[in-house]
Amino acid sequence: MTVELRQEQRTMLWTLAMHAHDAASAHPILGDGFAADLLDRVDEPPDHGVSLGGSTPLVCTRAKLIDDAARAFLAAHDEAVVLHLGCGLDSRVLRLDPGPGVRWFDVDQEPVIELRRQLYDEREGATTIAASVTDPTWWSEVPDDLPRLVLAEGLLMYLDPEGVHTAVTSALSPGGTLVADTVAPWVTRVAGWQPAMWAADTGFGSSTADLVAALPPGARREETSLVDATATRTGGVLSTAVRLFALVPGGRDAMVLSTSSTGSSSGG
Ligand SMILES: C[S@@+](CC[C@H](N)C(=O)[O-])C[C@H]1O[C@@H](n2cnc3c(N)ncnc32)[C@H](O)[C@@H]1O
């Protein structure tokens, strides 16, 4: 690897490692068959304090639910645009293998996209964009005359409220659907205390309330607790612990997945 990743850019190595860890387990939640090979080729030591065991079920449940939402969208739309914001090195485009009528955009910051271009073969219909999602200018490269699905996984919490506002309004204009996870305000406050976040000198800057505040008037939003969803996808002691955590005030909403849409889409 020849690029230098800093702060929140490093966190995509953690999710990749968790996908590989899950895929190697006896009962994978996501079953990402590409992650281990990508991780091997990155050749970067894991960051101090990354908890593969503890966070893997939640992260892989999140990815699984987003894959399922995207599969349902692609099944309904042969011709469409999919934007994968803050894509990191995630292999979603390979896992979903969209058809020839789908224009797929993987978007992340410059060093991450540079690394992604080293590791992934070019693919017909797929484009990588090296840009911040808080920069409204590059969105004009994206066709606006097709049903649109925007995926933002493990991303919005790293932005400040103003950045969330720009990303969400750009994502939902001129219409379409945004699937994005966010965290409760108390998680935003404590996230930076985790050893890995501390070591990477990063933290969270927004919460679910900032997504809600950024939605255009009339937008619809459905919310799923990723804590509950994780409990149903794990077993034994872990599942019990997650179920108990969901009963603690603020537990169930600690991380949620929102599907937000506006009515003005061309079919999305
Ligand atoms: C936790 S990782 C998630 C990566 C991927 N979505 C996954 O689940 O494996 C967060 C990603 O968000 C990206 N990111 C953070 N802020 C960003 C911004 N302003 N614009 C674009 N990408 C951003 C980081 O570079 C990183 O790749």
The ligand as a Gaussian input file, in Angstrom:
#p B3LYP/6-31G(d) Opt

LIG

0 1
 C      -16.195000       3.294000       8.915000
 S      -15.583000       3.544000       7.289000
 C      -16.874000       2.736000       6.401000
 C      -16.414000       2.254000       5.050000
 C      -17.454000       1.411000       4.308000
 N      -18.690000       2.109000       4.146000
 C      -17.665000       0.106000       5.044000
 O      -18.724000      -0.062000       5.671000
 O      -16.769000      -0.719000       5.005000
 C      -15.908000       5.295000       7.005000
 C      -15.574000       5.739000       5.593000
 O      -16.123000       7.035000       5.406000
 C      -15.197000       7.774000       4.656000
 N      -15.453000       9.203000       4.861000
 C      -15.411000       9.897000       6.017000
 N      -15.673000      11.188000       5.797000
 C      -15.895000      11.310000       4.455000
 C      -16.210000      12.411000       3.606000
 N      -16.350000      13.645000       4.098000
 N      -16.369000      12.181000       2.282000
 C      -16.232000      10.931000       1.768000
 N      -15.939000       9.856000       2.538000
 C      -15.768000      10.043000       3.858000
 C      -13.845000       7.342000       5.208000
 O      -12.781000       7.707000       4.345000
 C      -14.068000       5.843000       5.326000
 O      -13.746000       5.163000       4.142000

